[in-house]
Amino acid sequence: MGTGSSILSALQDLFSITWLNRSKVEKQLQVISVLQWVLSFLVLGVACSAILMYTFCTDCWLIAVLYFTWLVFDWNTPKKGGRRSQWVRNWAVWRYFRDYFPIQLVKTHNLLTTRNYIFGYHPHGIMGLGAFCNFSTEATEVSKKFPGIRPYLATLAGNFRMPVLREYLMSGGICPVNRDTIDYLLSKNGSGNAIIIVVGGAAESLSSMPGKNAVTLRNRKGFVKLALRHGADLVPTYSFGENEVYKQVIFEEGSWGRWVQKKFQKYIGFAPCIFHGRGLFSSDTWGLVPYSKPITTVVGEPITIPKLEHPTQQDIDLYHTMYMEALVKLFDKHKTKFGLPETEVLEVN
């Protein structure tokens, strides 16, 4: 009896240790999956550009010549929606990415496959991690939740001038956020297209900080004009927790730091931020890994938009106001479900 109990106890200890190790391995895989995307976002394009330029000076110069030749012929592919890969969008690494925070996609209304859509994604955060996971991968099953809808996450056009990075982005269904691309997708790519635009852009990222729910929207009307020109319905989308995953140094208006950020934003298209998350091996140290905080992206009710080839400023202002009101309503309806108090107010700048 004693021997049997000892064996049983030993087996229980063994299984508990195995489970503990497995849990640790899962967590580290989640951390690594997030870090690889953060590093890709920050340095992949520059690193690959440098490597290719160096390759020109080596015995492998033919490889660089062949790639640049391919680049010339393929230059306009991103403007036509890119080259998405369902295989890449379904990589297991994105499920680890999702589970690290975790990230969740909440559907509130059906979307008709006979219509095209522009999703306004708010807030930007530092990197728009919720936007990437929900719309550029299948980790949260966006294609199952919105069957027949093809999501295209729009980002800076400059990213598509970077070798290798452009291929990586296009494989997830990411496209340039410029008029030519959006016009093509909404007029020459059939119906069922959903373009996700992070409306606040670089300006909004400068005010991203934990505990703050603010969007840069009041003077952002270009996306409404595009929607009117193509008759694409507007879909307000709010990501609760997007601002919680990184901490950054906020420079006051008028300071030298804010001046530098605005100059970068004006001439290059992005604003450099001084931010940090946790370390690779410990949450008690600083690093580039975002903090493990839940991100819940709520997709609101579509606003039906008429097709007006030449919308007036009055038309644009009308539907822009409707959009702002719908976004605030969406925020107020769901805020208490995701840890915010009833008194929390969405700041619209």
Protein Blocks (a to p, Z undefined) as FASTA:
>chain_A
ZZmmmmmmmmmmmmmmmmmmmmmmmmmmmmmmmmmmmmmmmmmmmmmmmmmmmmmmmmkl
mmmmmmmmmmmmmmmmmmnopaadfklmmpmklmmmmmmmmccdddfbdcdfkbccdddd
ddfbjnommmmmmmmccklommmmmghiacdddddfklmmpghklmmmmmnopacddfkl
mmmmmmmnoghiacdddfklmmlmmmgcehiacddfklmmklmmmmmmnopacdddddeh
klmmpccddddehiaklmmmmmmmmmnopacdddddddfkbckbccfbdcdddddddddd
dddddddfbacfklmmmmmmmmmmmmmmmmmmmmmmnopafklccddZZ
